[in-house]
Every structure is written in C-alpha cells, then in structure tokens.
Amino acid sequence: MNWIDRDKESIWHPFTQLVNGFDHIMIEKAEGLYLYTPEGRKIMDAISSWWVNLHGHSHPKIAEAVFQQASKLEHVIFAGFTHEPAIILAEKLLSILPENQSKIFYSDNGSTANEVALKMAFQFWYNKGEKSRTKVIAFEGAYHGDTFGAMSVGDRGPFSAPFSPFLFDVEFLPTPTQENEAELIIQFEQLIKDKEVAAFIFEPLVLGSAGMKMYAPELLDKLLQLAKENEVICIADEVFTGFGRTGKNFASDYLTTQPDIFCLSKGLTGGTMALGVTSCTARIMEAYKSTDIMKTFFHGHSFTANPIACAASIASFDLLMKEETQMQIRNISDWQKAFQERINNHPKVLNSRVMGTIFALELKTDEDTSYVNEVRHQLYPFFLERDILLRPLGNVIYILPPYIIKKEEIERIYQAVEEMLIQLNIGRH
C-alpha cells in the first residue's frame, strides 16, 4: 500500500469532504518557498501554509534553535515551574506590543489564545463583582477559531451550524464597510450604553477567513474609544495579522487607541510548530491579584509554554526584527500594490485590496461572494497544475507569501493569476 492509500485509510483531514474525488498531495520535504513531493514536484507555497510561515520552510536558524532546545529541555509543567525560553520570548513580545501590554499568558494555538482572552475578560468582571457584564460584541463574518468560545464569537454560518444550539449569545455588528460606518457606530453605542457588555472582540483591519475583507483604522479607533469610555474590554485577535502581515508588527499599530488584550499565534513560531499567546494590560491583571483562591485564573494546557515552541518563536522573532526582513516586508507590500493597480480594472475582477503583504482579489461570478462559492473548485486545481499553492476563499483569491519570496517568484504568481483570468470561464463579466 502506498502513502496516499495509507493516508486514505487512517487520516481525517480538516475542512475536507470525506467523499471528494481527489487525493491529497504527499509532501516529503520543504525548503524556503517550496514544497517537494516524493516524485520531485516543486510547489510554490504562496499562502504561507495557512498563513503561518514567515521566513520560509525549514529555516536553518529556527531548525537549529529547535534542535538545541530539544537536546536541553523538551518540556516541563508550567504550573509551579518556569524556564528561560518562555521568559525571553515574553520579554521580546512585550518589547514590540503596545506599551499598555503587561503580561503574557501561553496556550497552544490561535483558537485557544482567543478562548483565553474571552475567559480572561469574563472572569475580570466576575472577580470585580460586576456579574451583569456578560455580553460580547463581535463582527459578522469574523473567524476566531474552531473551539466553542471562538465559534461563538465567529460568523454564524455553515461551519458552525451543527453547533449553534451550544454556542453562547453574541451581539454581532455588520461586517465593516465604507458605506455602513455611521450606522455601525450608532449600533455599537446602543449596545454598550447599558453597561452589560463584557468585551468587544475583533480581527483588526482584516477579516481573514471572511475573504480578506479590509476596513479603515479610523473606524476601529472610534469603536475602541467608545468601548474604553464605557469600560468594555477590547480584544484584538492578531493571530493572522500579527508579525508584519499588514506591513507593521501588528495591525493595531495603525491605531491610536490600543486594545486591552492581544491574541497571537500563526507566525509566532515562524510556522514551525503550535503555540498561542494572550497578552493583557495591568488593569486586567489587577482583578486577579487576590488572596481569594477563587479569583485565580483556572486555565491551562498540558503543553503551555512548551520550551521547544518558545525557542522556535525566539529565533523567528530575531529573524523578523532583522532589517533585511523588514525591507522584504516593504518590498512585498510595494509589489502587491503594483499588482493591484495592474489587475483592478480587469472585467472579471469585482474588487481587489491590499494591506501590507496581503493581496486579495474578488472575482465576479454568478453567485454571491462567499467561502462556498463554486468557482473555488476551478481555481484551486488551476493553480496547483502550475505548481502554485493558492487556496481560494470561495471566489476570493489571496496571495500571502513568506517574507523570503523573490521578485521573480511573486511575478510568477501574478502571471498565473492573469492567465487564470484569461482562460477560466468564471461567470458574469
């Protein structure tokens, strides 16, 4: 039995129909921008393997850090113990997070980082004796993860439909657009005036899984100012937007009013392994400083602050801070903007948008824009046949490469997109 047959026998893949008519592609190794199959096929990873890879695959600096740490301390319980990698990483993260951030809480991934943030906010009010503060505000179209708290504050659609009876109630604001800003602000003001809202959670400036929908920092600033005036805890889900993706270290760096809690993952380890971080302000911490044991934050994971994951993150952080990496982020941002100008008036293009290293192209089709738009079944294989991994969000194609991509490599992606616009019959235009 070959590897693919063994895969079919034993593995259930994420976001994948069990009856789908195609085989998964076996990857034997990866280096830099490329994924390699056992047959020698070389596939360009143009989406950073679900947005996690910052510096290219199998980066020697990160690999060496993982090796050295695994040889020294692979793991230790993080309740009652600590270790150097966790301390160093926390200090490095706090050095680039906004000045109001005070403490780092470790978990396992993006979903758990958001779960921690929600529980942290809920218990903040519980510890303060303000038990009427139970409501949460979020955006329609949001995605914060696949655990139950994260699903509750995410978009109520086909992904969460089987679980809807088990999700807690959330007040949803419309997905932000230029057209609905005034209406959205009024709705937000109405929701927070009764002093029952515990937290406002949001993906700052880019709703990733919703189709890379982008909105203005001025709008988010206004919402955060209103929230602060009403003591609502503001949670920035920077799992995707963190570590340079928007052109700055964090999307929140475009704001003048800073969130109370940050959620980080994905690029945190440079795409090497799973790790989550939730940071918070001193104000949040104060509600937990008590001799009353019942005011303890009773949350943890077996692999909290895993030393190997922390070591990978330290190496990734140091690479990110290098001037050559920062220059590459600026270069990619410029290349993406230039391609947007080149493609935006094409008759098959409904909309294109860029923020930092993120490029998104929305295609005109006979269906509404959505993750389940049928055109995705044409787009994904079209690019794979050209050895380019682009995993469309329905009729939205996005390009999100690792920072090590070269000009001629990203140009190859652009040319494939232009070829797609010529060759594929994708509906109305």
C-alpha positions in Angstrom: 0.0 0.0 0.0 1.5 3.4 -1.0 1.5 6.5 1.2 -1.7 8.1 -0.3 -3.7 4.9 0.2 -2.4 4.7 3.8 -3.5 8.3 4.2 -7.0 7.5 3.0 -7.2 4.6 5.4 -6.1 6.4 8.5 -6.4 10.2 8.4 -9.4 12.6 8.6 -8.2 15.9 7.1 -9.5 19.4 8.1 -12.0 21.3 6.0 -12.2 18.4 3.6 -15.2 16.3 2.4 -14.8 12.6 3.1 -16.1 12.0 -0.4 -14.4 14.5 -2.7 -12.8 12.6 -5.6 -9.2 13.8 -5.2 -6.1 12.6 -3.5 -4.1 14.6 -1.0 -0.7 15.6 -2.2 2.2 13.9 -0.3 4.9 16.3 0.8 8.3 14.8 1.6 10.2 18.0 2.5 10.0 21.7 2.3 12.7 24.4 1.9 12.3 28.2 1.5 9.3 28.9 -0.6 8.8 25.4 -1.9 7.1 22.1 -1.0 8.6 19.0 -2.5 6.7 15.7 -3.3 8.5 12.3 -3.4 8.3 12.4 -7.2 10.3 15.6 -7.2 7.5 18.0 -7.9 8.2 21.6 -6.6 5.2 23.5 -5.4 5.4 27.2 -4.5 3.7 27.9 -1.1 2.0 31.2 -2.0 -0.2 31.2 1.2 2.5 30.5 3.8 0.8 27.2 4.7 -2.4 28.7 6.1 -0.7 32.0 7.0 1.8 30.6 9.5 5.2 30.6 7.7 7.1 33.9 7.9 10.7 33.1 6.9 10.4 30.1 4.5 10.2 26.4 5.3 12.9 24.6 7.2 14.8 27.8 8.1 18.2 26.8 9.4 18.2 29.3 12.3 14.8 28.1 13.6 15.7 24.5 13.0 18.9 24.9 15.0 17.1 26.6 17.8 14.6 23.7 17.9 17.4 21.1 17.9 19.4 22.9 20.7 16.3 23.3 22.9 15.1 19.7 22.3 18.5 18.5 23.4 18.3 20.5 26.6 14.7 20.7 27.9 11.8 19.4 25.8 9.0 20.3 28.2 8.1 20.9 31.9 4.9 21.6 33.6 4.3 25.3 33.6 2.4 25.5 36.8 5.0 25.9 39.6 7.9 25.9 37.2 9.3 28.3 34.5 12.2 28.3 32.0 14.4 30.6 30.1 12.8 30.3 26.6 9.4 31.3 28.0 10.8 34.3 29.9 12.9 35.5 26.9 10.0 35.2 24.5 7.7 37.1 26.8 10.2 39.9 27.1 10.7 40.1 23.4 6.9 40.1 22.6 6.3 42.8 25.2 9.0 44.9 23.6 7.0 45.2 20.3 3.5 45.0 21.6 1.8 48.4 22.6 3.1 49.9 25.8 -0.2 49.1 27.6 0.5 45.3 27.4 1.9 44.0 30.7 1.7 40.2 30.9 2.0 37.1 28.6 -0.2 34.0 29.0 0.8 31.0 26.9 -1.5 28.5 25.3 -1.4 26.1 22.3 -2.8 27.9 19.1 -4.9 30.7 17.8 -8.3 29.2 18.9 -7.0 28.7 22.5 -5.4 32.2 22.5 -8.9 33.6 21.8 -10.5 31.2 24.4 -8.1 32.5 27.0 -8.9 36.1 26.1 -12.6 35.6 26.4 -12.3 33.7 29.7 -9.9 36.4 31.0 -12.4 39.1 30.1 -15.4 37.3 31.6 -13.6 36.5 34.9 -12.3 40.0 35.1 -15.9 41.2 35.6 -16.8 38.2 37.8 -13.8 38.9 40.1 -14.8 42.6 40.4 -18.4 41.6 41.4 -20.0 43.0 38.3 -21.8 39.9 37.2 -24.1 41.7 34.8 -21.2 42.2 32.4 -21.8 39.1 30.3 -22.4 40.3 26.7 -19.9 40.1 23.9 -19.8 42.2 20.7 -18.2 40.8 17.5 -18.3 41.3 13.8 -20.4 39.3 11.3 -18.1 37.3 9.1 -15.5 37.1 11.8 -13.4 34.0 12.4 -11.7 33.4 15.7 -11.2 29.7 15.7 -13.0 26.3 16.0 -13.3 25.8 19.7 -16.6 26.6 21.3 -15.9 30.0 22.7 -14.1 31.0 19.5 -17.0 29.7 17.4 -19.5 31.6 19.5 -17.9 34.9 18.6 -17.3 34.0 15.0 -19.6 34.1 12.0 -22.8 32.0 12.3 -22.7 30.2 9.0 -22.4 26.7 7.6 -19.2 25.9 9.6 -20.9 26.5 12.9 -24.5 25.5 12.1 -24.3 22.0 13.6 -23.2 23.5 16.9 -25.5 26.6 17.1 -27.6 25.2 20.0 -24.4 25.1 22.1 -22.9 28.5 21.4 -23.4 31.4 23.7 -25.3 34.5 22.5 -23.3 37.3 20.9 -24.2 40.8 19.7 -23.0 41.0 16.1 -22.1 44.2 14.3 -22.3 44.2 10.4 -19.1 43.5 8.7 -17.5 46.9 8.4 -17.6 48.7 5.0 -17.2 52.3 3.9 -20.9 52.5 3.4 -22.1 51.3 6.9 -19.6 53.1 9.2 -22.0 55.6 10.6 -24.7 53.0 11.1 -22.2 50.6 12.7 -21.0 53.3 15.2 -24.6 54.1 16.2 -25.4 50.4 16.8 -22.2 50.0 18.8 -23.1 52.9 21.0 -26.6 51.5 21.7 -25.1 48.1 22.6 -22.6 49.4 25.1 -24.7 52.0 26.9 -26.4 49.6 29.3 -23.1 48.5 30.9 -23.8 44.8 30.3 -21.1 44.3 27.6 -18.0 42.5 28.9 -15.9 42.5 25.8 -15.6 43.5 22.2 -13.5 41.0 20.1 -12.3 41.8 16.6 -9.9 41.0 13.8 -8.1 44.4 13.4 -8.4 45.8 9.9 -8.6 42.5 8.1 -11.2 39.8 8.4 -9.1 36.9 7.1 -11.4 33.9 6.6 -14.3 36.1 5.6 -12.4 36.8 2.3 -9.6 39.2 3.4 -12.2 41.9 3.9 -10.4 45.1 5.0 -11.7 48.2 6.8 -10.4 51.5 8.0 -8.3 52.0 11.1 -10.3 55.2 11.8 -13.5 53.2 12.2 -11.9 50.8 14.6 -10.3 53.6 16.5 -13.7 55.2 17.0 -15.2 51.9 18.2 -12.3 51.4 20.7 -12.6 54.9 22.0 -16.3 54.3 22.7 -15.6 51.0 24.3 -12.9 52.5 26.6 -15.3 55.2 27.6 -17.8 52.5 28.7 -15.1 50.2 30.2 -15.7 47.5 27.7 -12.6 45.2 27.4 -11.2 45.3 23.8 -9.7 42.0 22.5 -7.6 42.2 19.3 -7.4 38.8 17.5 -4.0 39.4 15.8 -3.5 35.6 15.2 -3.4 36.3 11.5 -2.5 40.0 11.3 0.5 39.9 13.7 4.2 39.8 12.9 4.3 42.0 9.9 1.5 40.8 7.7 -0.2 44.2 7.4 3.1 46.0 7.0 3.5 46.8 10.7 4.4 44.4 13.5 0.7 44.4 14.4 -2.4 45.7 12.7 -3.2 47.5 15.9 0.0 49.6 15.3 -2.2 51.6 12.8 -4.5 52.7 15.7 -4.2 55.5 18.3 -6.4 53.7 20.9 -4.9 50.3 21.9 -6.8 47.1 22.8 -6.7 45.6 26.3 -5.9 42.1 25.2 -4.0 40.7 22.3 -4.2 37.1 20.8 -1.2 35.8 18.9 -0.3 32.6 17.1 0.3 31.5 13.5 3.5 33.4 12.6 4.6 33.4 16.3 6.9 30.4 15.8 7.6 31.2 12.2 5.3 28.4 11.2 7.4 25.8 12.8 5.0 24.4 15.5 1.9 25.3 17.5 2.0 28.0 20.2 -0.5 30.6 21.4 -0.1 33.8 23.3 -2.6 36.1 25.0 -1.3 39.3 26.4 -3.1 41.8 28.7 -2.8 45.1 30.5 -2.0 45.7 34.1 -5.7 46.6 34.6 -6.8 43.1 33.6 -4.2 41.6 36.0 -5.4 43.6 39.0 -8.7 41.8 39.1 -6.9 38.5 39.7 -4.5 39.7 42.4 -6.2 38.4 45.5 -5.7 36.1 48.4 -9.1 34.6 47.5 -8.2 31.4 45.6 -11.5 31.6 43.7 -10.2 34.7 41.9 -7.4 32.6 40.4 -7.4 32.2 36.6 -8.0 28.5 36.4 -6.9 27.9 32.8 -4.0 25.9 31.4 -2.8 23.4 28.9 -0.5 20.4 29.2 1.9 21.9 26.8 1.6 25.5 28.0 4.8 27.5 27.2 6.5 24.4 25.6 10.2 25.2 25.6 10.8 24.0 22.1 8.0 26.1 20.7 9.2 29.1 22.7 12.8 28.6 21.3 11.4 28.4 17.7 9.5 31.7 18.4 12.6 33.4 19.7 14.5 32.5 16.6 11.6 33.6 14.4 11.3 36.9 16.3 15.0 37.6 15.9 14.7 37.0 12.1 11.7 39.2 11.9 13.5 42.1 13.6 16.4 42.0 11.1 16.5 45.0 8.7 16.6 42.6 5.7 13.3 41.1 6.8 11.7 44.5 7.3 12.9 45.5 3.9 11.4 42.4 2.4 8.1 43.2 4.1 8.2 46.7 2.5 9.2 45.2 -0.9 6.3 42.7 -0.9 3.9 45.4 0.1 5.0 47.5 -2.9 4.8 44.5 -5.2 1.3 43.8 -4.1 0.2 47.4 -4.6 1.6 47.4 -8.0 -0.2 44.2 -9.0 -3.4 45.6 -7.6 -3.1 48.6 -9.9 -2.3 46.3 -12.8 -5.3 44.0 -12.2 -8.0 46.1 -10.7 -9.8 47.2 -13.8 -10.0 43.7 -15.4 -13.6 43.0 -16.4 -13.6 39.7 -14.4 -12.4 41.5 -11.2 -15.1 42.7 -8.8 -12.7 44.1 -6.3 -9.0 43.9 -5.2 -7.5 45.0 -2.0 -4.1 45.2 -0.4 -2.8 45.8 3.2 0.9 45.3 3.7 1.9 41.9 2.4 -1.7 40.8 2.0 -3.3 40.8 -1.5 -6.9 39.7 -2.2 -8.7 39.5 -5.5 -12.5 39.1 -5.6 -13.9 37.6 -8.8 -17.2 38.4 -10.5 -19.3 35.3 -10.6 -23.0 34.3 -10.9 -23.0 33.5 -7.2 -22.6 35.9 -4.2 -19.2 36.3 -2.7 -18.8 33.5 -0.1 -16.5 30.8 1.1 -18.7 28.2 -0.6 -18.8 29.9 -4.0 -18.5 27.1 -6.5 -15.7 28.8 -8.5 -13.2 27.7 -5.9 -13.4 24.2 -7.4 -11.9 25.6 -10.6 -9.4 27.9 -9.0 -7.6 25.6 -6.6 -6.7 22.9 -9.2 -5.9 25.6 -11.9 -3.0 26.9 -9.7 -1.9 23.5 -8.4 -1.5 22.4 -12.0 1.0 25.2 -12.3 2.7 24.1 -9.1 1.4 27.1 -7.1 -0.5 26.7 -3.8 -3.3 29.2 -3.7 -6.2 28.1 -1.6 -9.1 30.4 -2.5 -11.8 31.6 -0.1 -14.6 30.9 -2.4 -14.3 33.4 -5.2 -11.6 35.3 -3.4 -8.0 34.6 -4.3 -5.4 35.8 -1.9 -1.6 35.9 -2.1 0.2 35.8 1.2 3.8 34.6 0.7 6.6 34.1 3.2 8.9 37.1 3.5 11.7 35.4 1.7 10.0 35.4 -1.7 11.9 37.0 -4.5 10.5 39.5 -7.1 10.7 36.9 -9.9 8.9 34.3 -7.8 6.0 36.6 -6.9 5.8 37.7 -10.5 5.2 34.1 -11.5 2.2 34.0 -9.2 0.9 37.2 -10.7 1.3 35.8 -14.2 -0.6 32.7 -13.2 -3.5 34.9 -11.9 -3.6 36.8 -15.1 -3.6 33.6 -17.1 -6.5 32.4 -14.9 -8.5 35.5 -15.8 -8.0 34.8 -19.5 -8.6 31.0 -19.5 -11.3 30.3 -17.0 -15.0 30.9 -17.6 -15.9 32.1 -14.1 -19.3 33.7 -14.6 -20.6 37.2 -15.1 -18.2 39.9 -16.5 
